[in-house]
Amino acid sequence: MPIIKIDEKEYDTDQLSTEAKNQLVSLQFVDAELQRLNAQSAVLQTARMSYAKALNEALAAQQVLN
């Protein structure tokens, strides 16, 4: 009988209706996806900063040669 807390109220998941259980599963899935996408976004932002820095360095080197 796992207990979940929603809006400061505790619920026994074994006592939830089928509809409530389905909504809870969907909510948990969405939360997990948001967490995964936030982590992926952080990785992509880091890569973008690295590429932008490398581009700036390449452009600066090109200006020195010209």
Distance bins in CASP14 RR format, pairs under 12 A and 6 or more apart:
PFRMAT RR
TARGET T0000
AUTHOR 0000-0000-0000
RMODE 2
METHOD distances of the structure
MODEL  1
1 10 0 0 0 0 0 1 0 0 0 0 0
1 11 0 0 0 0 0 1 0 0 0 0 0
1 12 1 0 1 0 0 0 0 0 0 0 0
1 13 1 0 0 1 0 0 0 0 0 0 0
1 14 1 0 1 0 0 0 0 0 0 0 0
1 15 1 0 0 1 0 0 0 0 0 0 0
1 16 0 0 0 0 0 1 0 0 0 0 0
2 10 0 0 0 0 0 1 0 0 0 0 0
2 11 0 0 0 0 1 0 0 0 0 0 0
2 12 1 0 0 1 0 0 0 0 0 0 0
2 13 1 0 1 0 0 0 0 0 0 0 0
2 14 1 0 0 1 0 0 0 0 0 0 0
2 15 0 0 0 0 0 1 0 0 0 0 0
2 16 0 0 0 0 0 1 0 0 0 0 0
2 21 0 0 0 0 0 1 0 0 0 0 0
2 24 0 0 0 0 0 1 0 0 0 0 0
2 28 0 0 0 0 0 1 0 0 0 0 0
3 9 0 0 0 0 0 1 0 0 0 0 0
3 10 1 0 1 0 0 0 0 0 0 0 0
3 11 1 0 0 1 0 0 0 0 0 0 0
3 12 1 0 1 0 0 0 0 0 0 0 0
3 13 1 0 0 1 0 0 0 0 0 0 0
3 14 0 0 0 0 1 0 0 0 0 0 0
3 15 0 0 0 0 0 1 0 0 0 0 0
3 16 0 0 0 0 0 1 0 0 0 0 0
4 10 1 0 0 1 0 0 0 0 0 0 0
4 11 1 0 1 0 0 0 0 0 0 0 0
4 12 0 0 0 0 1 0 0 0 0 0 0
4 13 1 0 1 0 0 0 0 0 0 0 0
4 14 0 0 0 0 0 1 0 0 0 0 0
4 15 0 0 0 0 0 1 0 0 0 0 0
4 16 0 0 0 0 1 0 0 0 0 0 0
4 20 0 0 0 0 0 1 0 0 0 0 0
4 21 0 0 0 0 0 1 0 0 0 0 0
4 23 0 0 0 0 0 1 0 0 0 0 0
4 24 1 0 0 1 0 0 0 0 0 0 0
4 25 0 0 0 0 0 1 0 0 0 0 0
4 27 0 0 0 0 1 0 0 0 0 0 0
4 28 0 0 0 0 1 0 0 0 0 0 0
5 11 1 0 0 1 0 0 0 0 0 0 0
5 12 0 0 0 0 0 1 0 0 0 0 0
5 13 0 0 0 0 0 1 0 0 0 0 0
5 24 0 0 0 0 0 1 0 0 0 0 0
6 12 0 0 0 0 0 1 0 0 0 0 0
6 13 0 0 0 0 0 1 0 0 0 0 0
6 16 0 0 0 0 0 1 0 0 0 0 0
6 20 0 0 0 0 1 0 0 0 0 0 0
6 23 0 0 0 0 0 1 0 0 0 0 0
6 24 0 0 0 0 1 0 0 0 0 0 0
6 27 0 0 0 0 1 0 0 0 0 0 0
6 28 0 0 0 0 0 1 0 0 0 0 0
10 16 0 0 0 0 0 1 0 0 0 0 0
11 17 0 0 0 0 0 1 0 0 0 0 0
11 20 0 0 0 0 1 0 0 0 0 0 0
11 21 0 0 0 0 0 1 0 0 0 0 0
11 23 0 0 0 0 0 1 0 0 0 0 0
11 24 0 0 0 0 1 0 0 0 0 0 0
12 20 0 0 0 0 0 1 0 0 0 0 0
12 21 0 0 0 0 0 1 0 0 0 0 0
13 20 0 0 0 0 1 0 0 0 0 0 0
13 21 1 0 0 1 0 0 0 0 0 0 0
13 22 0 0 0 0 0 1 0 0 0 0 0
13 23 0 0 0 0 0 1 0 0 0 0 0
13 24 1 0 0 1 0 0 0 0 0 0 0
13 25 0 0 0 0 0 1 0 0 0 0 0
13 28 0 0 0 0 0 1 0 0 0 0 0
14 20 0 0 0 0 0 1 0 0 0 0 0
14 21 0 0 0 0 1 0 0 0 0 0 0
14 24 0 0 0 0 0 1 0 0 0 0 0
15 21 0 0 0 0 1 0 0 0 0 0 0
16 22 0 0 0 0 1 0 0 0 0 0 0
16 23 0 0 0 0 1 0 0 0 0 0 0
16 24 1 0 0 1 0 0 0 0 0 0 0
16 25 0 0 0 0 0 1 0 0 0 0 0
17 23 0 0 0 0 1 0 0 0 0 0 0
17 24 0 0 0 0 0 1 0 0 0 0 0
18 24 0 0 0 0 0 1 0 0 0 0 0
18 25 0 0 0 0 0 1 0 0 0 0 0
19 25 0 0 0 0 0 1 0 0 0 0 0
19 26 0 0 0 0 0 1 0 0 0 0 0
20 26 0 0 0 0 0 1 0 0 0 0 0
20 27 0 0 0 0 0 1 0 0 0 0 0
21 27 0 0 0 0 0 1 0 0 0 0 0
21 28 0 0 0 0 0 1 0 0 0 0 0
22 28 0 0 0 0 0 1 0 0 0 0 0
22 29 0 0 0 0 0 1 0 0 0 0 0
23 29 0 0 0 0 0 1 0 0 0 0 0
23 30 0 0 0 0 0 1 0 0 0 0 0
24 30 0 0 0 0 0 1 0 0 0 0 0
24 31 0 0 0 0 0 1 0 0 0 0 0
25 31 0 0 0 0 0 1 0 0 0 0 0
25 32 0 0 0 0 0 1 0 0 0 0 0
26 32 0 0 0 0 0 1 0 0 0 0 0
26 33 0 0 0 0 0 1 0 0 0 0 0
27 33 0 0 0 0 0 1 0 0 0 0 0
27 34 0 0 0 0 0 1 0 0 0 0 0
28 34 0 0 0 0 0 1 0 0 0 0 0
28 35 0 0 0 0 0 1 0 0 0 0 0
29 35 0 0 0 0 0 1 0 0 0 0 0
29 36 0 0 0 0 0 1 0 0 0 0 0
30 36 0 0 0 0 0 1 0 0 0 0 0
30 37 0 0 0 0 0 1 0 0 0 0 0
31 37 0 0 0 0 0 1 0 0 0 0 0
31 38 0 0 0 0 0 1 0 0 0 0 0
32 38 0 0 0 0 0 1 0 0 0 0 0
32 39 0 0 0 0 0 1 0 0 0 0 0
33 39 0 0 0 0 0 1 0 0 0 0 0
33 40 0 0 0 0 0 1 0 0 0 0 0
34 40 0 0 0 0 0 1 0 0 0 0 0
34 41 0 0 0 0 0 1 0 0 0 0 0
35 41 0 0 0 0 0 1 0 0 0 0 0
35 42 0 0 0 0 0 1 0 0 0 0 0
36 42 0 0 0 0 0 1 0 0 0 0 0
36 43 0 0 0 0 0 1 0 0 0 0 0
37 43 0 0 0 0 0 1 0 0 0 0 0
37 44 0 0 0 0 0 1 0 0 0 0 0
38 44 0 0 0 0 0 1 0 0 0 0 0
38 45 0 0 0 0 0 1 0 0 0 0 0
39 45 0 0 0 0 0 1 0 0 0 0 0
39 46 0 0 0 0 0 1 0 0 0 0 0
40 46 0 0 0 0 0 1 0 0 0 0 0
40 47 0 0 0 0 0 1 0 0 0 0 0
41 47 0 0 0 0 0 1 0 0 0 0 0
41 48 0 0 0 0 0 1 0 0 0 0 0
42 48 0 0 0 0 0 1 0 0 0 0 0
42 49 0 0 0 0 0 1 0 0 0 0 0
43 49 0 0 0 0 0 1 0 0 0 0 0
43 50 0 0 0 0 0 1 0 0 0 0 0
44 50 0 0 0 0 0 1 0 0 0 0 0
44 51 0 0 0 0 0 1 0 0 0 0 0
45 51 0 0 0 0 0 1 0 0 0 0 0
45 52 0 0 0 0 0 1 0 0 0 0 0
46 52 0 0 0 0 0 1 0 0 0 0 0
46 53 0 0 0 0 0 1 0 0 0 0 0
47 53 0 0 0 0 0 1 0 0 0 0 0
47 54 0 0 0 0 0 1 0 0 0 0 0
48 54 0 0 0 0 0 1 0 0 0 0 0
48 55 0 0 0 0 0 1 0 0 0 0 0
49 55 0 0 0 0 0 1 0 0 0 0 0
49 56 0 0 0 0 0 1 0 0 0 0 0
50 56 0 0 0 0 0 1 0 0 0 0 0
50 57 0 0 0 0 0 1 0 0 0 0 0
51 57 0 0 0 0 0 1 0 0 0 0 0
51 58 0 0 0 0 0 1 0 0 0 0 0
52 58 0 0 0 0 0 1 0 0 0 0 0
52 59 0 0 0 0 0 1 0 0 0 0 0
53 59 0 0 0 0 0 1 0 0 0 0 0
53 60 0 0 0 0 0 1 0 0 0 0 0
54 60 0 0 0 0 0 1 0 0 0 0 0
54 61 0 0 0 0 0 1 0 0 0 0 0
55 61 0 0 0 0 0 1 0 0 0 0 0
55 62 0 0 0 0 0 1 0 0 0 0 0
56 62 0 0 0 0 0 1 0 0 0 0 0
56 63 0 0 0 0 0 1 0 0 0 0 0
57 63 0 0 0 0 0 1 0 0 0 0 0
57 64 0 0 0 0 0 1 0 0 0 0 0
58 64 0 0 0 0 0 1 0 0 0 0 0
58 65 0 0 0 0 0 1 0 0 0 0 0
59 65 0 0 0 0 0 1 0 0 0 0 0
59 66 0 0 0 0 0 1 0 0 0 0 0
60 66 0 0 0 0 0 1 0 0 0 0 0
END
